[in-house]
Amino acid sequence: MTDPIEPIQTPPNLMRSPIEDIMFAQLALVPAGKSIDPAAVAKALDPEGWRRALGQVRATAVGLARQGRLEITRHGKTADPSAFKGVYRLRLPTLAD
């Protein structure tokens, strides 16, 4: 008999996407409670084809919001990541929320 193969343990930071890295780097540069434009994330990811990246940025933001790692806002208020439409911004969660 052979020994069972153990799964390779991947450290959590290796599973982050470049979009997440850009989002959190940009959020680290703004004051607490302030937000960033998702288009700025897309432009940092792909300066020439940033419009094509907007869907990926949105999907990543929704996933992170569901995990509680960031907030999606509309008109300065936290939006439901499953139901928001239109123009939105991204910010780190605040203690007051």
C-alpha positions in Angstrom: 0.0 0.0 0.0 1.1 3.5 -0.6 0.9 6.4 1.8 -2.1 8.7 1.2 -1.1 11.9 -0.6 -1.5 15.0 1.7 -2.9 18.1 0.1 -0.5 21.0 -0.3 -1.3 23.8 2.1 -1.3 27.1 0.3 -0.8 30.2 2.5 -3.8 32.5 2.4 -1.8 35.4 1.0 -0.9 33.4 -2.1 -4.6 32.9 -3.0 -5.3 36.7 -3.3 -5.8 38.0 -6.8 -4.0 41.0 -8.2 -7.3 42.9 -8.1 -7.5 42.3 -4.3 -3.9 43.5 -3.9 -4.5 46.7 -5.9 -7.8 47.4 -4.0 -6.2 47.0 -0.5 -3.1 49.0 -1.6 -5.2 51.9 -2.8 -7.5 51.7 0.3 -4.4 51.8 2.5 -3.5 55.2 0.9 -6.8 56.9 1.8 -7.8 58.2 5.3 -10.0 55.9 7.4 -13.7 56.0 6.3 -12.8 57.3 2.8 -13.5 55.4 -0.3 -11.9 54.6 -3.7 -13.3 54.5 -7.2 -13.5 51.0 -8.6 -12.4 52.4 -12.0 -9.1 53.4 -10.4 -8.5 49.8 -9.4 -9.3 48.7 -13.0 -7.0 51.4 -14.4 -4.2 50.2 -12.1 -4.8 46.6 -13.3 -4.9 47.4 -17.0 -4.3 51.0 -18.0 -5.3 50.5 -21.6 -8.1 48.0 -21.2 -9.5 49.1 -17.9 -13.1 49.1 -19.0 -12.9 45.4 -19.7 -11.6 44.8 -16.2 -14.5 46.6 -14.4 -16.6 43.4 -14.3 -13.8 41.5 -12.6 -13.3 44.4 -10.1 -17.0 44.4 -9.3 -17.0 40.6 -8.8 -14.0 40.7 -6.6 -15.5 43.6 -4.6 -18.8 41.7 -4.1 -16.9 38.6 -2.8 -14.8 40.7 -0.4 -17.9 42.5 0.8 -19.6 39.2 1.5 -16.6 38.2 3.5 -16.7 41.5 5.5 -13.3 42.6 4.3 -14.5 45.7 2.5 -17.7 47.7 2.0 -19.5 48.7 -1.2 -21.1 52.1 -0.8 -23.7 54.1 -2.8 -24.3 57.7 -1.9 -22.0 57.3 1.1 -24.0 54.5 2.7 -23.1 50.8 2.8 -24.9 48.8 0.0 -26.0 45.2 0.0 -23.4 43.4 -2.1 -26.0 41.1 -3.5 -28.4 43.8 -4.7 -26.7 47.1 -5.5 -26.9 48.7 -8.9 -25.2 51.6 -10.6 -22.3 53.7 -9.5 -20.5 52.5 -6.4 -17.4 53.0 -4.3 -15.2 50.8 -2.1 -14.0 51.4 1.5 -12.7 49.4 4.4 -15.2 48.5 7.0 -15.6 51.0 9.8 -16.2 50.3 13.4 -19.4 52.3 13.4 -21.0 50.1 10.8 
